Amino acid sequence: MKNLFKKVALLMAMLVTISSFGNPNALPDEIILALKTGNSKTLAKYFDANIELKILEDEDIYSKTQAELILKDFFIKNKPVDFKILHDGGEGVKYAIGTITTSKGSYRVTVMYKVSDGQPLVKTLRIEEE
């Protein structure tokens, strides 16, 4: 009985340890929070020098500064209420797909990024009608 208890305790400790590592492909918490709160400035900290940005019907490649201003305008017109990740993954280029709920409706969000020097670098951000 004592042996069984030790094995169960060891298994529980291993499960807690494994679950604490989280998903290595997961979008960083600061980016998720920036999308939830509509903080374009924080979000732009993670942008590459040039980023492919699609917001609804407008799509182009913008500088980091231009993309931040466009996002800021979107967030002013569509006050975010929540953001939830639906799926994430990838090798090399990572991605996250989620839903942003705003004062004017819900939109599908796709973020594609690479990790460079331990930091995520957003290459593509899409906000589209669901």
Secondary structure in CASP SS format (residue, H / E / C, confidence):
PFRMAT SS
TARGET T0000
AUTHOR 0000-0000-0000
METHOD secondary structure of the structure
MODEL  1
M C 1.00
K H 1.00
N H 1.00
L H 1.00
F H 1.00
K H 1.00
K H 1.00
V H 1.00
A H 1.00
L H 1.00
L H 1.00
M H 1.00
A H 1.00
M H 1.00
L H 1.00
V H 1.00
T H 1.00
I H 1.00
S H 1.00
S H 1.00
F C 1.00
G C 1.00
N C 1.00
P C 1.00
N C 1.00
A C 1.00
L C 1.00
P C 1.00
D H 1.00
E H 1.00
I H 1.00
I H 1.00
L H 1.00
A H 1.00
L H 1.00
K H 1.00
T H 1.00
G C 1.00
N C 1.00
S H 1.00
K H 1.00
T H 1.00
L H 1.00
A H 1.00
K C 1.00
Y C 1.00
F E 1.00
D E 1.00
A E 1.00
N E 1.00
I E 1.00
E E 1.00
L E 1.00
K E 1.00
I E 1.00
L C 1.00
E C 1.00
D E 1.00
E E 1.00
D E 1.00
I E 1.00
Y E 1.00
S E 1.00
K H 1.00
T H 1.00
Q H 1.00
A H 1.00
E H 1.00
L H 1.00
I H 1.00
L H 1.00
K H 1.00
D H 1.00
F H 1.00
F H 1.00
I H 1.00
K H 1.00
N C 1.00
K C 1.00
P E 1.00
V E 1.00
D E 1.00
F E 1.00
K E 1.00
I E 1.00
L E 1.00
H E 1.00
D E 1.00
G E 1.00
G C 1.00
E C 1.00
G C 1.00
V E 1.00
K E 1.00
Y E 1.00
A E 1.00
I E 1.00
G E 1.00
T E 1.00
I E 1.00
T E 1.00
T E 1.00
S C 1.00
K C 1.00
G E 1.00
S E 1.00
Y E 1.00
R E 1.00
V E 1.00
T E 1.00
V E 1.00
M E 1.00
Y E 1.00
K E 1.00
V E 1.00
S E 1.00
D C 1.00
G C 1.00
Q E 1.00
P E 1.00
L E 1.00
V E 1.00
K E 1.00
T E 1.00
L E 1.00
R E 1.00
I E 1.00
E E 1.00
E E 1.00
E C 1.00
END
